[in-house]
Amino acid sequence: MDIIEHSINENLKTIESLKNIKDIIEEFGKKLVSTLKNGNKVLIMGNGGSAADCQHIAAEIVGRYKKERKGFPAIALTTDTSILTALGNDYSFDYIFKRQIEALAVKGDMVIGLSTSGNSANVLEGIKEAKSIGCFTVGLLGKDGGKLKDLVDLPIVIKQNDTPRVQEAHMLIYHIACEIMDENF
């Protein structure tokens, strides 16, 4: 089997598996809606490709997904290089999200952590901080969910070891959540 066919087949299998967690995906979308209707914001964190997904999610919420509607507050905690490098230098890379959440989050906000392993130290620290403030926490996770699975309020685990396939599934999940958001505003 060639690389292209293999990748497409693996993607299709992974996406098909989302039908098994559609109730969890729906809960994510509904909680996103209630967070925004209550006047709260969404903070998103992750590393590497997941950091890019954080920006994508924030853009869909602040801008628009499919239809014209009011913009809502969402911040990708992965975008300010001065803050990221200052915190990494002054504290530790493990605390780059924790400190931002301490500064920006309030009770009732939603904090989303993306980690294809479920074990990213800086995402774990950020989630711990978010929970101490009273935020609702969501994990978009891969493999077996790692340590984050038991820490977040709503774990969404893609039981797949291939990082690109996990990231592709994460994108569909947050697009579905944004579609639910659009339908409610």
Contacts in CASP RR format, 6 or more apart in sequence:
PFRMAT RR
TARGET T0000
AUTHOR 0000-0000-0000
METHOD contacts of the structure
MODEL  1
MDIIEHSINENLKTIESLKNIKDIIEEFGKKLVSTLKNGNKVLIMGNGGS
AADCQHIAAEIVGRYKKERKGFPAIALTTDTSILTALGNDYSFDYIFKRQ
IEALAVKGDMVIGLSTSGNSANVLEGIKEAKSIGCFTVGLLGKDGGKLKD
LVDLPIVIKQNDTPRVQEAHMLIYHIACEIMDENF
1 9 0 8 1.000
7 164 0 8 1.000
10 162 0 8 1.000
10 165 0 8 1.000
11 165 0 8 1.000
11 168 0 8 1.000
14 158 0 8 1.000
14 160 0 8 1.000
14 162 0 8 1.000
14 165 0 8 1.000
14 166 0 8 1.000
14 168 0 8 1.000
14 169 0 8 1.000
15 168 0 8 1.000
15 169 0 8 1.000
15 172 0 8 1.000
17 158 0 8 1.000
17 159 0 8 1.000
17 160 0 8 1.000
17 169 0 8 1.000
18 25 0 8 1.000
18 158 0 8 1.000
18 169 0 8 1.000
18 172 0 8 1.000
18 173 0 8 1.000
21 156 0 8 1.000
21 157 0 8 1.000
24 154 0 8 1.000
24 155 0 8 1.000
24 156 0 8 1.000
25 156 0 8 1.000
25 173 0 8 1.000
25 176 0 8 1.000
25 177 0 8 1.000
26 180 0 8 1.000
27 154 0 8 1.000
28 138 0 8 1.000
28 154 0 8 1.000
28 156 0 8 1.000
28 173 0 8 1.000
28 177 0 8 1.000
29 176 0 8 1.000
29 177 0 8 1.000
29 180 0 8 1.000
29 181 0 8 1.000
30 180 0 8 1.000
31 110 0 8 1.000
31 136 0 8 1.000
31 138 0 8 1.000
31 154 0 8 1.000
32 42 0 8 1.000
32 61 0 8 1.000
32 110 0 8 1.000
32 177 0 8 1.000
32 178 0 8 1.000
32 180 0 8 1.000
32 181 0 8 1.000
33 180 0 8 1.000
33 181 0 8 1.000
33 184 0 8 1.000
33 185 0 8 1.000
35 41 0 8 1.000
35 42 0 8 1.000
35 108 0 8 1.000
35 109 0 8 1.000
35 110 0 8 1.000
35 136 0 8 1.000
36 42 0 8 1.000
36 61 0 8 1.000
36 72 0 8 1.000
36 73 0 8 1.000
36 181 0 8 1.000
36 185 0 8 1.000
37 184 0 8 1.000
38 108 0 8 1.000
39 73 0 8 1.000
40 73 0 8 1.000
40 106 0 8 1.000
40 108 0 8 1.000
40 109 0 8 1.000
40 110 0 8 1.000
41 72 0 8 1.000
41 73 0 8 1.000
41 74 0 8 1.000
41 75 0 8 1.000
41 104 0 8 1.000
41 109 0 8 1.000
41 110 0 8 1.000
42 57 0 8 1.000
42 58 0 8 1.000
42 61 0 8 1.000
42 72 0 8 1.000
42 73 0 8 1.000
42 74 0 8 1.000
42 75 0 8 1.000
42 109 0 8 1.000
42 110 0 8 1.000
42 111 0 8 1.000
42 112 0 8 1.000
43 74 0 8 1.000
43 75 0 8 1.000
43 77 0 8 1.000
43 100 0 8 1.000
43 101 0 8 1.000
43 104 0 8 1.000
43 105 0 8 1.000
43 109 0 8 1.000
43 110 0 8 1.000
43 111 0 8 1.000
43 112 0 8 1.000
43 130 0 8 1.000
43 135 0 8 1.000
44 53 0 8 1.000
44 54 0 8 1.000
44 57 0 8 1.000
44 58 0 8 1.000
44 74 0 8 1.000
44 75 0 8 1.000
44 76 0 8 1.000
44 77 0 8 1.000
44 78 0 8 1.000
44 111 0 8 1.000
44 112 0 8 1.000
44 113 0 8 1.000
44 114 0 8 1.000
45 51 0 8 1.000
45 54 0 8 1.000
45 76 0 8 1.000
45 77 0 8 1.000
45 78 0 8 1.000
45 97 0 8 1.000
45 100 0 8 1.000
45 101 0 8 1.000
45 111 0 8 1.000
45 112 0 8 1.000
45 113 0 8 1.000
45 114 0 8 1.000
45 122 0 8 1.000
45 123 0 8 1.000
45 126 0 8 1.000
46 53 0 8 1.000
46 54 0 8 1.000
46 77 0 8 1.000
46 78 0 8 1.000
46 97 0 8 1.000
46 113 0 8 1.000
46 114 0 8 1.000
46 115 0 8 1.000
46 120 0 8 1.000
46 122 0 8 1.000
46 123 0 8 1.000
47 78 0 8 1.000
47 115 0 8 1.000
47 120 0 8 1.000
47 122 0 8 1.000
47 123 0 8 1.000
49 167 0 8 1.000
50 113 0 8 1.000
50 114 0 8 1.000
50 115 0 8 1.000
50 116 0 8 1.000
50 140 0 8 1.000
50 167 0 8 1.000
50 170 0 8 1.000
51 76 0 8 1.000
51 78 0 8 1.000
52 78 0 8 1.000
53 114 0 8 1.000
53 140 0 8 1.000
53 167 0 8 1.000
53 170 0 8 1.000
53 171 0 8 1.000
53 174 0 8 1.000
54 76 0 8 1.000
54 77 0 8 1.000
54 78 0 8 1.000
54 79 0 8 1.000
54 112 0 8 1.000
54 114 0 8 1.000
55 76 0 8 1.000
55 78 0 8 1.000
55 79 0 8 1.000
56 171 0 8 1.000
56 174 0 8 1.000
57 74 0 8 1.000
57 76 0 8 1.000
57 112 0 8 1.000
57 174 0 8 1.000
57 178 0 8 1.000
58 74 0 8 1.000
58 75 0 8 1.000
58 76 0 8 1.000
60 174 0 8 1.000
60 175 0 8 1.000
60 178 0 8 1.000
61 71 0 8 1.000
61 72 0 8 1.000
61 73 0 8 1.000
61 74 0 8 1.000
61 178 0 8 1.000
61 181 0 8 1.000
62 71 0 8 1.000
62 72 0 8 1.000
62 73 0 8 1.000
62 74 0 8 1.000
63 71 0 8 1.000
64 71 0 8 1.000
64 182 0 8 1.000
65 175 0 8 1.000
65 178 0 8 1.000
65 179 0 8 1.000
65 181 0 8 1.000
65 182 0 8 1.000
66 179 0 8 1.000
66 182 0 8 1.000
67 182 0 8 1.000
69 182 0 8 1.000
69 185 0 8 1.000
70 185 0 8 1.000
72 181 0 8 1.000
75 104 0 8 1.000
77 96 0 8 1.000
77 97 0 8 1.000
77 100 0 8 1.000
77 101 0 8 1.000
77 104 0 8 1.000
78 84 0 8 1.000
83 96 0 8 1.000
83 100 0 8 1.000
84 96 0 8 1.000
87 95 0 8 1.000
87 96 0 8 1.000
87 99 0 8 1.000
87 100 0 8 1.000
88 95 0 8 1.000
88 96 0 8 1.000
91 99 0 8 1.000
93 121 0 8 1.000
93 122 0 8 1.000
94 121 0 8 1.000
94 122 0 8 1.000
94 125 0 8 1.000
95 122 0 8 1.000
95 125 0 8 1.000
96 122 0 8 1.000
97 122 0 8 1.000
97 123 0 8 1.000
97 125 0 8 1.000
97 126 0 8 1.000
97 129 0 8 1.000
98 122 0 8 1.000
98 125 0 8 1.000
98 126 0 8 1.000
98 128 0 8 1.000
98 129 0 8 1.000
101 111 0 8 1.000
101 126 0 8 1.000
101 129 0 8 1.000
101 130 0 8 1.000
101 133 0 8 1.000
101 135 0 8 1.000
102 129 0 8 1.000
102 133 0 8 1.000
105 111 0 8 1.000
105 129 0 8 1.000
105 130 0 8 1.000
105 133 0 8 1.000
105 135 0 8 1.000
106 133 0 8 1.000
106 135 0 8 1.000
107 133 0 8 1.000
107 134 0 8 1.000
107 135 0 8 1.000
108 134 0 8 1.000
108 135 0 8 1.000
108 136 0 8 1.000
109 130 0 8 1.000
109 133 0 8 1.000
109 135 0 8 1.000
109 136 0 8 1.000
110 135 0 8 1.000
110 136 0 8 1.000
110 137 0 8 1.000
110 138 0 8 1.000
111 126 0 8 1.000
111 127 0 8 1.000
111 130 0 8 1.000
111 135 0 8 1.000
111 136 0 8 1.000
111 137 0 8 1.000
111 138 0 8 1.000
112 137 0 8 1.000
112 138 0 8 1.000
112 139 0 8 1.000
112 140 0 8 1.000
113 123 0 8 1.000
113 127 0 8 1.000
113 137 0 8 1.000
113 138 0 8 1.000
113 139 0 8 1.000
113 140 0 8 1.000
113 148 0 8 1.000
113 152 0 8 1.000
114 123 0 8 1.000
114 139 0 8 1.000
114 140 0 8 1.000
114 141 0 8 1.000
114 170 0 8 1.000
115 123 0 8 1.000
115 139 0 8 1.000
115 140 0 8 1.000
115 141 0 8 1.000
115 142 0 8 1.000
115 146 0 8 1.000
115 148 0 8 1.000
116 141 0 8 1.000
116 142 0 8 1.000
116 143 0 8 1.000
116 163 0 8 1.000
116 166 0 8 1.000
116 167 0 8 1.000
117 141 0 8 1.000
117 142 0 8 1.000
117 143 0 8 1.000
117 145 0 8 1.000
117 146 0 8 1.000
118 141 0 8 1.000
118 142 0 8 1.000
118 143 0 8 1.000
118 145 0 8 1.000
118 146 0 8 1.000
118 147 0 8 1.000
118 148 0 8 1.000
118 149 0 8 1.000
119 146 0 8 1.000
119 147 0 8 1.000
119 148 0 8 1.000
120 148 0 8 1.000
123 148 0 8 1.000
124 147 0 8 1.000
124 148 0 8 1.000
124 151 0 8 1.000
127 137 0 8 1.000
127 139 0 8 1.000
127 148 0 8 1.000
127 151 0 8 1.000
127 152 0 8 1.000
128 151 0 8 1.000
130 137 0 8 1.000
131 137 0 8 1.000
131 151 0 8 1.000
131 153 0 8 1.000
136 153 0 8 1.000
136 154 0 8 1.000
137 151 0 8 1.000
137 152 0 8 1.000
137 153 0 8 1.000
137 154 0 8 1.000
138 152 0 8 1.000
138 153 0 8 1.000
138 154 0 8 1.000
138 155 0 8 1.000
138 156 0 8 1.000
139 148 0 8 1.000
139 149 0 8 1.000
139 152 0 8 1.000
139 154 0 8 1.000
139 155 0 8 1.000
139 156 0 8 1.000
140 156 0 8 1.000
140 158 0 8 1.000
140 170 0 8 1.000
140 173 0 8 1.000
140 174 0 8 1.000
141 148 0 8 1.000
141 149 0 8 1.000
141 155 0 8 1.000
141 156 0 8 1.000
141 157 0 8 1.000
141 158 0 8 1.000
142 157 0 8 1.000
142 158 0 8 1.000
142 159 0 8 1.000
142 160 0 8 1.000
142 166 0 8 1.000
143 157 0 8 1.000
143 159 0 8 1.000
143 160 0 8 1.000
143 161 0 8 1.000
143 166 0 8 1.000
144 157 0 8 1.000
144 159 0 8 1.000
145 155 0 8 1.000
145 157 0 8 1.000
148 155 0 8 1.000
149 155 0 8 1.000
149 157 0 8 1.000
156 173 0 8 1.000
158 165 0 8 1.000
158 166 0 8 1.000
158 169 0 8 1.000
158 170 0 8 1.000
160 166 0 8 1.000
160 169 0 8 1.000
END
